Amino acid sequence: MKRKAGDGIGRERELEIAAKRRRALTVVGVDEAGRGPLAGPVVVAACALPKDFDGAGIDDSKKIMRASVREALFERLTTAAGVRLAVSVVSPRHVDGRNILAATLDGMRRCCQSFVASKPIEHCALPTCTTASDDEDESDGEVRACYTSFSPNASASKRPKKKAEQFYALFDGNRVPTDLPFEGEAIVKGDGKELCIAAASIVAKVTRDRLMTALHRRYPSYRFDQHKGYPTAWHREYIKENGVCPHHRRSYAPVKEALSRTTALKLVVKKQPRPPQRGARRAEPPKKTGKVKTAAEKAKAAKQATTKAAKEAEKRVAAAKKCKEDATKPVAKAAKQAEKRVASAASKKGAAKPAAKAGKGAKTRATAGAKKTASEEKQKAEDAKKKKKGKQPR
């Protein structure tokens, strides 16, 4: 059944599980915050609420847009009688080493284990600063910090005995961690269906926001207090300008690209000298030492310099003349070659005229001879015809 606007989140599944068990059972809701950001830890919270807890106003943390409302609900959850909380902070290095899903499940498992620990940390202030070190090599794969908090108003009689069978976990999502100290199940979009999961989502969200605000004080150029490490356009721009800090997740694609660009720049750009600090005393230039020259020595040096300058000027003039001569030589040579080509063409034209005249005479003679031969052949033919008829040839 869909929940109407303004209605509080129910506890249907929690009550159903408790009704099936004939003994006292504490249902623990588990949720996380910070799987999508490029920087900062993943925070997992587990929350167990008493039966008489008033859940008015508690909802999925993603649906509560105002930070002041989330902070007020967080204070209410951490101070109400009988509320039990556990928070795990998983470092970015652990996320890079394991992947985001495995790191989140590790944090969920750690929260559940803290509920059955033999010596829980009571009245513990939830974290207000990051637990990961700036050291790049610190990547031992452990989940960073786990805090277990009981309400200061909860009496000792209300605190349960730490036996694994007295707890049951409801996880937001579709995965249940392995090696749990007690049973559990996953509920898709459980932070909008079960009150204990919604309470855990608020605790995880506010805790992570506080961590990122503290991280902003250490790295103000990234403005973690505004985007909380999520991949907004401004955050990507800050990474381009300032590079990657130790709390960015190296396994995420935008951070990988920024690291590759930084590596390429380091190979091309040489390291620039460090500018002097403000107010630092500048080093004085070294003083010149040597023998003092006399007036005669100075005059001699000046004369030598003048002679040297005159010789260099003469050399430059001679070089200019030579260049000019070298430039005119090809022009003269080309002119001579052109004259030769003109003369050769003229001589060839003069020789062609007699040849043409002789050719014309030969043609005329050949034509006349051909005509004479044709008339002789014609006369012979006529004579032969007359002879055949009995007439004497002429």
C-alpha positions, 0 to 999 in steps of 0.5 A, a space after each residue: 500500500 502506497 503511503 500518502 503525503 504527510 503520513 509517517 513511515 510505518 514499521 510493518 515489516 519490523 512488527 511482522 518479524 517480531 510477531 513471528 518470534 516468540 521471544 524479545 527481538 530487536 530489529 536494526 535498520 541499516 543504511 548508507 550515505 556517500 556511494 556516489 561522491 568522488 571524494 570522502 568516506 562512505 558512512 554506514 549507520 545502523 539504528 534500533 528504535 524502541 517500540 514507543 518511539 515517535 517517528 513523526 517527521 522521520 523519512 528517507 534522508 534524500 527526501 528531506 531537502 533542508 539540512 536544518 531539518 535533518 540536523 534536528 532529526 539527528 539530534 532527536 535520534 541521538 538523544 531519545 531514550 532507548 535509541 541505539 546507534 552504530 556508525 561505520 566510516 569507510 575510508 576512500 582508500 578502502 573503497 579504491 581497494 575493494 570497490 564501492 559495493 564491497 566497501 559498503 557491505 563491509 561497513 554494514 557488517 561492521 555496524 551489525 558486529 558492533 551491536 553484539 560486541 562485548 564492550 560497546 563504546 557508550 555515550 560516544 560522540 559521533 564523528 566530527 572529523 575525517 579518520 583517513 590520513 593524508 598519507 597516500 600509502 595508508 591503504 591497509 584495507 581496514 574499515 576506518 572507525 566504528 562508533 557505537 552510541 547508546 542514548 544517555 537517557 537509556 537506563 541500564 535495564 533497557 539495554 539488551 543483553 548482547 546475544 546474537 539471536 536477539 537481533 534482526 537486521 533490515 538492510 536498504 537495497 538488494 544485498 545482504 552482507 555475508 558473515 553477519 552475527 545475526 539474521 537479516 534481509 534486504 528491502 529495496 527502497 527500504 529507507 522509504 518503507 521502514 522507520 528504523 532504516 529511515 532513521 539510519 539513513 538520516 544518521 548516516 547522511 548527517 554524519 557524512 555531511 559533518 565529515 565533509 564540512 570538516 574536510 572543507 576546513 582542511 582543503 578549502 579550495 575544493 568547497 566540500 561544504 557545498 557539494 559534499 564530494 558529489 560529482 557536480 560541475 563545480 566539483 569537477 572544475 575544482 579538481 581541474 584547477 587544484 588536482 586531486 587531494 588524498 581524500 578523492 577516490 582514485 578508482 572513480 573515472 573523473 578522478 582517474 582522468 584528472 590524475 592522468 592529466 596531472 601525470 602528463 603535465 609533470 612529464 612536460 612542464 619543468 619544475 619552476 623555482 620557488 618564489 621568495 617568501 614575502 619579507 624574506 631578505 634578498 641575496 646581495 649580488 657578488 662584489 667585483 674584485 680585481 686589479 685597478 687599471 691605470 689611465 694608460 692601460 684604459 687608453 690602450 684597451 680603448 684603442 684595441 677595442 676601436 681597432 677590433 671594431 674597425 676590422 669587423 666593419 671591414 669584414 662585413 663590407 667585404 662580405 656584402 660586396 661578395 654577396 652582391 657579386 654572387 647575386 649578379 653572376 647568375 643574371 649575366 649567365 642567364 642573359 648570355 644563354 638567352 642570346 645564344 638561344 636567339 642566334 641558334 633559332 635565327 640560323 635554323 630559320 635561314 637554313 630552312 628557306 633554301 630547303 623549302 625552295 628546293 622542295 617546291 622545285 622538286 614537286 613541280 618537276 615531279 608533277 610535270 613528269 607525271 603529266 608527260 607519262 600520262 600523255 604518252 600512255 594515252 597515245 600508246 593506247 590510241 595507237 593500239 586501238 587504231 592498229 586493231 581496226 586496220 588503220 596505220 598509226 600516225 
